[in-house]
Amino acid sequence: MLKFTFMKPLFLANKMNKREFIKKTALGSASTLFWPLTSSPCLKVNLTDTKFMQEITYKEAVHVIETPKGLRCLICPNECTLKEGETSDCHNRKVIRGKLYTLAYGNACAINIDPVEKKPLLHFKPGMPTFSFGTAGCNFSCLNCQNWEISQVSPEDIRSYKATPQALVDAAIKQECSAIAYTYNEPTSYFEYMFETAKLARKAGLHNLMISNGYINPKPLMEIIPYLDAANIDLKVFDDTTYQQLSSGKLKPVLDSLQTLKKHNIWLEITNLIVPQWTDDMEYIDKMCKWLVKKGFENTPLHFSRFHPAHKLLHVRSTPLKTLLEARKIAKSRGVNYVYIGNVPEIDGESTFCSNCNKLLIQRKGYEIKANYIQGSICPECEHSIPGVWS
């Protein structure tokens, strides 16, 4: 059985030499950047191999129209309109000689093997190893971003592994992973890279997992859906003004994405990071839970995640446990059947219980499964069917 080594995503930032790396890791810095993947004990692939390090040329972007003001990208609701030499809000699209190119294609800067529970996806093939990767860039500018070192920069600004979609699929298979997860930064910002990798992964019999903020336009979302198996969408707050102030995005496109994914039977889980002073208003949480149940998401796992000081919110304290427990109580009272609390190892917040009889079905400690009593998809106590993809 494959053993996991739990660690942050491995990536190499610009202008960081080995001495700086050793200094940072020795100090235990919260913003530690890890040395190349070849040093990771959990990987069996030599990523300096020429198959991985081959040169990747810029790839022309998809979902683009010409306007009198410039080329307009239609991947996400930002719909950036760009002139020669300008770069999109996500840092990943640039006009070069009159055409819009994606800078992220073939440039994975974070690669690791994670258990599926880390995404988090707790009702999708428990314990499954996922080949997880991301690039630089993001179409949000979250004040609380935990991966800001890669999400708020361009692929031109950091070092990356030159890996084709086929190379990633081959590596996932060699690593004995059952899925590829598009994660660490927003996969919408590297849509072309995700799309082509997902097609190859599906052909190879691998699952595709999209870990996303859900800020994507309907047409590209419909294009990727046939190749997706599961998604975790970050629903940041149920208030449009706060959404814009905290993340620079809007609420409605995210809600639309949730409904589209559900309509097309993609296994879906939702994460709500509770940030003190920003998203901890229980009226917002109550409204969100009522909307979820009204729209048929009562069996969609909902993860309330603890915030830890990061990026531009270093002055904000971590989420109190009392706040997380109150949010879970509200969600359950509104009819959400599977509610989890993440980033709080001291409580049993990520174990799965039957929504009908409350029997413990999967006992978890962190990302590790201690016991699994589900029989197929059935509770062994009351024979209630447990929503999810279990085998």
Residue, then its C-alpha position, 0 to 999 in steps of 0.5 A: m500500500l502506498k504510504f503518504t508523506f504529509m507535507k505542504p505542496l512542493f514548489l520552488a520560488n523565484k530567487m530562492n537559493k538552497r541556503e535560504f531554503i535551509k534557513k527558512t525550514a530551520l526556522g519553521s517559517a509558516s511561509t516555507l517554500f520547499w526544495p525541488l520535488t526530487s528531494s521528496p521521499c514520497l515521489k518515485v519519479n525523477l522530475t529532472d528527466t528530459k520527458f518532464m523538463q522538455e521546453i513548453t512553448y506558450k499555448e494560445a488561449v481558448h475562449v477569447i474574443e476580439t473587441p475594439k478595446g482589445l482581446r477579451c478572455l471569457i474563461c472567468p467572470n473577470e473577463c479581462t480585456l487586454k492590449e498588447g503586452e498586458t497580462s490578465d488579473c489571474h497573471n496567466r494570460k498575456v497578449i503577445r503579437g496580437k494573440l492571447y496566450t496562456l503562460a501556465y500551460g506546461n508550467a507546474c510549479a507545485i506537485n505532490i501526492d496527497p490523500v483525497e481527504k486533503k482536498p477535502l473530499l471525504h465522500f469520494k473514494p476514502g484514502m485514495p492517493t491523488f497526484s496533485f499539481g498547480t501552477a502560478g496564478c489565480n483569478f481571485s486576490c484573496l486577502n487570506c490566501q494561504n498559497w499566495e507565494i504562487s497564486q499571486v504571481s505569474p508563471e514568468d516570475i517563478r521556476s516551474y517544472k516543464a511538464t506536458p499533460q501526458a507527462l503528468v498523467d504518466a507520472a500519476i500512473k507511475q506513482e500508483c495514484s488513482a486520480i489527478a487533482y487540479t489544486y493549490n492555485e485556481p485551476t480556472s486560471y490554467f484552464e487549457y492545461m487542466f483541460e488537456t490533462a483531464k482528457l488524457a487522464r480520463k483515457a488512462g482510467l484516472h479520476n479528475l478532481m477540480i479544487s476550485n473557487g468556482y469562479i468560471n464562466p458557464k461555457p468553459l465549465m460545461e467544456i470541462i464537466p465531461y472529464l470531471d469526477a469530483a469537485n470541491i468548491d470554495l464558497k467563501v461567504f454568503d454576501d456579495t459585498t464581503y465576497q468582493q472585499l475579501s476575494s475580489g470576486k462575486l457570489k452569484p457566479v460561484l452559486d451558478s457553478l455549484q448548481t451546474l456541477k450538481k445538475h451534471n452529477i459531478w460529486l461535489e463538496i463545499t468548503n466555507l473558510i470562516v475568517p474572523q471579522w470577515t465571514d464569521d457572521m452567523e446570519y451569513i452562514d444561516k442564509m447559506c445553509k438555507w440556500l443550500v437545502k432549498k437548492g437540493f444540496e442537503n446531502t452535499p458535504l459542507h466543510f467549515s474550515r478554521f482560518h489561520p493568519a495568512h498573507k494580508l490578514l496576519h493580524v487576524r486571529s485564528t477562528p475560535l473553535k466555538t465559532l466553528l461549532e456554532a456554524r456546524k450546529i446551524a447547518k445541521s439545524r437547517g437540514v445539511n446532513y453531512v457537516y465537517i470541521g477542518n483544520v482542527p485536529e484536536i476534535d473529531g470534526e472530520s469523521t463521517f456519521c450516518s445522518n439517519c442513526n448517527k452511527l460512526l461510519i468512517q473515523r478519521k484523524g487528520y487525513e488518516i483513516k482509522a476505521n471504515y465501517i461503510q458496507g458498499s454505500i450502506c450504513p451497517e446499523c440502519e441500512h441507510s444509503i450514504p451519499g458519495v462515491w465509495s468504491 
